[in-house]
Amino acid sequence: MNIRFECLYRDSGNFKKWNDIVFSNFDNITAETATKEICNYLDEGLYFRIEDIDVNDLHFDKFNPLIDHHWHEFHSCSETEDEVNDVHHRDIKSIISKLATLKIDSKTPKRC
């Protein structure tokens, strides 16, 4: 099974733009394990910058840096038989490893 990584961008007006990326899963980790590991490395167990893991930017066309932000939100992981759609054909463990190297220190409790 591959792993579907769901995320979104929520702008200052609370408008949302969703995306999901399917990564390979050579180690056959569960979606629950992937979710827990990913949450360990995100700010508040939720937020990440898309440039950190090189996925599609979900910002809306009219980005106002005075009120909008660069954070994207992790939503969930799920197991899927869908084909990998990550343009770099990466494995979910490589995303987790990348996040681990960038771990954001936050004193706020994690949601996962």
Sequence and secondary structure as in RCSB ss.txt:
>XXXX:A:sequence
MNIRFECLYRDSGNFKKWNDIVFSNFDNITAETATKEICNYLDEGLYFRIEDIDVNDLHFDKFNPLIDHHWHEFH
SCSETEDEVNDVHHRDIKSIISKLATLKIDSKTPKRC
>XXXX:A:secstr
 EEEEEEEEE TT  EEEEEEEEB TT   HHHHHHHHHHTSBTTTEEEHHHHT      SS  TTT  SEEEEE
EEEEE S    TT  BHHHHHHHHHHT     S    
